Amino acid sequence: MLQEPFAVGTSMVHRIDPRIRIAAATVYSVIVAVSRHFPTLVTAVGVSLVLIMLAKLPPREVIKRIIIVNTFSLRLWLVLPLTFQGPVAFTVGPLNVYHPGIVMSAQITLKSNAILLVLLALITTMAFSTFGAALNRMRVPDKLVHLLLMTYRYVFVMEQEYQRLIRALQIRGFRPGTNIHTYKTYAYVVGMLFVRSALRADRVYNAMLCRGFKRKFYSLHEFSTGKTEWLFGAAIGAVMLGLVYLEWMNGSALK
């Protein structure tokens, strides 16, 4: 089912032109992704938290998503410090924990959290249809926008089809195990899912043609850029320039 828990709100961020938010989130994410020094990354996490507060997102829902991302980061902490060789930081029994591995794990953790939070604050605070319309107004190719919107809409439909197939198996007494019968059954499920997906795609396409589809989506969203948008853009631009300067200063200090 389609769920957009952050799309509805009355915060300042919700009222900002979606095009400004998309551009800001994209540039900000790139800057964070290529940064390497901890002062820059810690500052970026702080800025992302400020944006979360400005967007007035429900803390519980935000924490749920942070936990999911950091579950992946935890796996990196269990592997990288033991395998990314270099100077040994300390030893745990027979295992050497390497300093470069710890640094790399910390960098990835900070980057992933900063990018996740800024996307939650700036991107998920708009409906996905609005996101697609804003991309179209930003001159993103129509085919990419169509593919994005259709994928988002029907990936949930395919998930429902999968659940329907699994329920049918369970009603018939199927119990998964580690045997050839289980592997064959899941192979049949995947094959049937592909067949049903293809049939549904044909029906949807024919229905769209019957309704006059001309390979173009028309949006009723009206976007306007006012004083608030320019102030927000200037503020987030200044923050991004500050992050670039902070990264450059820390890089120069290490030389």
C-alpha positions as CSV (number, residue, x, y, z in Angstrom):
1,M,0.0,0.0,0.0
2,L,1.1,3.5,-0.8
3,Q,2.3,5.2,2.4
4,E,3.7,8.8,2.6
5,P,3.6,9.6,6.3
6,F,5.7,12.8,6.0
7,A,4.0,14.3,2.9
8,V,1.3,16.2,4.8
9,G,2.3,18.9,7.1
10,T,2.2,22.6,7.8
11,S,5.9,23.3,8.6
12,M,8.0,25.8,6.8
13,V,9.8,23.0,4.9
14,H,6.5,21.7,3.6
15,R,5.7,25.1,2.1
16,I,9.0,25.4,0.2
17,D,8.9,25.0,-3.6
18,P,9.6,21.3,-4.2
19,R,12.1,22.2,-7.0
20,I,14.2,24.1,-4.5
21,R,14.1,21.2,-2.0
22,I,15.1,18.6,-4.6
23,A,18.0,20.8,-5.9
24,A,19.2,21.5,-2.3
25,A,18.9,17.8,-1.2
26,T,20.8,16.6,-4.3
27,V,23.7,19.1,-4.0
28,Y,23.9,18.6,-0.2
29,S,24.0,14.8,-0.5
30,V,26.8,15.0,-3.1
31,I,28.9,17.3,-0.9
32,V,28.4,15.0,2.1
33,A,29.2,11.9,0.1
34,V,32.5,13.2,-1.1
35,S,33.6,14.7,2.2
36,R,36.1,12.7,4.3
37,H,36.9,14.8,7.4
38,F,35.1,14.3,10.6
39,P,34.4,18.0,11.4
40,T,32.6,18.3,8.1
41,L,30.6,15.1,8.6
42,V,29.6,15.9,12.1
43,T,28.5,19.4,11.1
44,A,26.5,17.8,8.2
45,V,24.7,15.5,10.6
46,G,23.9,18.6,12.8
47,V,22.5,20.5,9.8
48,S,20.4,17.6,8.8
49,L,18.9,17.3,12.3
50,V,18.1,21.0,12.2
51,L,16.2,20.5,8.9
52,I,14.3,17.5,10.5
53,M,13.2,19.8,13.3
54,L,12.2,22.6,10.9
55,A,10.1,20.0,9.0
56,K,8.4,18.9,12.3
57,L,8.5,15.2,11.4
58,P,7.2,12.7,14.0
59,P,10.3,11.6,16.0
60,R,9.2,8.0,16.3
61,E,8.9,7.6,12.5
62,V,12.3,9.3,11.9
63,I,13.9,7.0,14.5
64,K,12.5,3.9,12.9
65,R,14.2,4.8,9.6
66,I,17.5,5.7,11.4
67,I,17.5,2.3,13.0
68,I,17.1,0.6,9.7
69,V,20.0,2.5,8.1
70,N,22.2,2.0,11.2
71,T,21.5,-1.7,11.2
72,F,23.4,-1.9,7.9
73,S,26.1,0.4,9.4
74,L,26.5,-2.0,12.3
75,R,27.4,-4.8,10.0
76,L,30.2,-2.6,8.5
77,W,31.5,-2.0,12.0
78,L,31.7,-5.7,12.5
79,V,33.7,-6.3,9.3
80,L,35.7,-3.2,8.2
81,P,37.8,-2.7,11.4
82,L,38.9,-6.4,11.1
83,T,39.6,-6.4,7.4
84,F,40.6,-2.9,6.3
85,Q,44.3,-3.3,7.1
86,G,46.7,-0.6,8.3
87,P,48.0,0.5,11.7
88,V,46.6,-1.6,14.5
89,A,44.4,0.4,16.9
90,F,44.0,-2.4,19.5
91,T,43.8,-6.1,19.8
92,V,40.9,-8.2,20.9
93,G,42.2,-11.7,21.7
94,P,43.6,-13.1,18.4
95,L,41.9,-10.4,16.3
96,N,43.6,-7.1,15.3
97,V,41.3,-4.1,15.0
98,Y,42.8,-1.7,12.4
99,H,42.6,2.1,12.7
100,P,41.7,2.7,9.0
101,G,38.8,0.3,9.3
102,I,37.4,2.2,12.3
103,V,37.8,5.5,10.4
104,M,36.1,4.2,7.3
105,S,33.2,2.7,9.4
106,A,32.7,6.0,11.2
107,Q,32.8,8.0,7.9
108,I,30.2,5.8,6.3
109,T,27.9,5.9,9.4
110,L,28.0,9.7,9.6
111,K,27.5,10.1,5.8
112,S,24.6,7.7,5.7
113,N,22.8,9.4,8.6
114,A,23.4,12.9,7.3
115,I,22.1,12.0,3.8
116,L,19.1,10.0,5.2
117,L,18.0,12.9,7.5
118,V,18.2,15.5,4.8
119,L,16.2,13.3,2.4
120,L,13.6,12.7,5.0
121,A,13.4,16.5,5.7
122,L,13.4,17.8,2.1
123,I,12.2,15.0,-0.1
124,T,9.7,12.8,1.8
125,T,7.8,15.9,2.9
126,M,6.3,16.0,-0.6
127,A,3.9,13.6,-2.2
128,F,5.6,11.3,-4.8
129,S,3.4,12.7,-7.5
130,T,4.6,16.2,-6.6
131,F,8.1,14.9,-6.7
132,G,7.6,13.6,-10.2
133,A,6.0,16.8,-11.4
134,A,8.8,18.9,-9.9
135,L,11.4,16.7,-11.7
136,N,9.5,17.3,-14.9
137,R,9.5,21.0,-14.4
138,M,13.3,20.8,-13.7
139,R,13.7,19.4,-17.3
140,V,14.4,15.8,-16.3
141,P,13.6,13.6,-19.3
142,D,9.9,12.6,-19.5
143,K,10.8,8.9,-19.9
144,L,12.8,8.9,-16.6
145,V,9.9,10.6,-14.8
146,H,7.3,8.2,-16.2
147,L,9.5,5.2,-15.3
148,L,10.0,6.6,-11.8
149,L,6.3,7.3,-11.2
150,M,5.1,4.0,-12.6
151,T,7.6,2.0,-10.7
152,Y,6.7,3.6,-7.5
153,R,3.0,3.0,-8.1
154,Y,3.2,-0.6,-9.2
155,V,5.9,-2.0,-7.0
156,F,3.3,-2.0,-4.2
157,V,0.9,-3.8,-6.5
158,M,3.4,-6.5,-7.3
159,E,4.1,-6.8,-3.6
160,Q,0.4,-7.5,-3.0
161,E,0.4,-10.1,-5.8
162,Y,3.4,-11.8,-4.1
163,Q,1.5,-11.8,-0.8
164,R,-1.5,-13.3,-2.5
165,L,0.5,-16.1,-3.9
166,I,2.2,-16.8,-0.6
167,R,-1.2,-17.0,1.1
168,A,-2.5,-19.4,-1.5
169,L,0.5,-21.7,-0.7
170,Q,-0.1,-21.5,3.0
171,I,-3.8,-22.3,2.6
172,R,-2.7,-25.4,0.7
173,G,-0.5,-26.5,3.6
174,F,2.9,-25.4,2.2
175,R,5.6,-25.1,4.9
176,P,9.0,-23.8,3.7
177,G,12.1,-25.8,4.4
178,T,15.6,-26.5,3.1
179,N,14.7,-29.0,0.5
180,I,14.2,-29.3,-3.3
181,H,10.4,-29.0,-3.0
182,T,10.7,-25.6,-1.3
183,Y,13.2,-24.3,-3.9
184,K,11.0,-25.4,-6.7
185,T,7.9,-23.9,-5.1
186,Y,9.6,-20.5,-4.7
187,A,10.9,-20.7,-8.3
188,Y,7.2,-21.3,-9.4
189,V,6.1,-18.3,-7.3
190,V,8.8,-16.0,-8.9
191,G,7.8,-17.3,-12.4
192,M,4.1,-16.7,-11.7
193,L,4.9,-13.2,-10.4
194,F,6.7,-12.3,-13.6
195,V,3.7,-13.7,-15.7
196,R,1.2,-11.7,-13.6
197,S,3.3,-8.6,-13.8
198,A,3.5,-8.8,-17.6
199,L,-0.3,-9.4,-17.9
200,R,-1.1,-6.5,-15.6
201,A,1.4,-4.2,-17.5
202,D,-0.5,-5.0,-20.8
203,R,-3.9,-4.3,-19.2
204,V,-2.6,-1.0,-17.6
205,Y,-1.1,0.2,-20.9
206,N,-4.2,-0.6,-22.9
207,A,-6.3,1.2,-20.3
208,M,-4.1,4.2,-20.6
209,L,-4.4,4.2,-24.4
210,C,-8.2,4.0,-24.1
211,R,-8.0,7.2,-21.9
212,G,-6.0,9.1,-24.5
213,F,-2.5,8.6,-23.2
214,K,0.0,10.4,-25.5
215,R,3.2,9.4,-23.8
216,K,3.0,12.5,-21.5
217,F,1.7,13.0,-18.0
218,Y,0.0,16.3,-17.4
219,S,0.3,17.7,-13.9
220,L,-2.0,20.1,-12.1
221,H,0.7,21.1,-9.6
222,E,1.5,24.8,-9.7
223,F,5.0,25.7,-8.4
224,S,5.9,29.3,-7.5
225,T,9.2,30.7,-6.1
226,G,8.8,33.6,-3.7
227,K,10.8,35.3,-1.0
228,T,10.6,32.4,1.3
229,E,12.1,30.0,-1.3
230,W,14.9,32.4,-2.1
231,L,15.8,32.9,1.6
232,F,15.7,29.2,2.1
233,G,17.9,28.6,-1.0
234,A,20.4,31.3,0.1
235,A,20.5,29.8,3.6
236,I,21.1,26.2,2.5
237,G,23.5,27.4,-0.1
238,A,25.5,29.2,2.5
239,V,25.5,26.1,4.7
240,M,26.8,24.0,1.8
241,L,29.5,26.5,1.0
242,G,30.5,26.3,4.7
243,L,30.7,22.5,4.5
244,V,33.0,22.8,1.4
245,Y,35.2,25.4,3.1
246,L,35.4,23.3,6.3
247,E,36.4,20.2,4.3
248,W,39.0,22.2,2.4
249,M,40.4,23.7,5.6
250,N,40.7,20.3,7.3
251,G,42.3,18.9,4.1
252,S,44.9,21.7,4.0
253,A,45.6,21.3,7.7
254,L,46.6,17.7,7.2
255,K,49.1,18.5,4.4
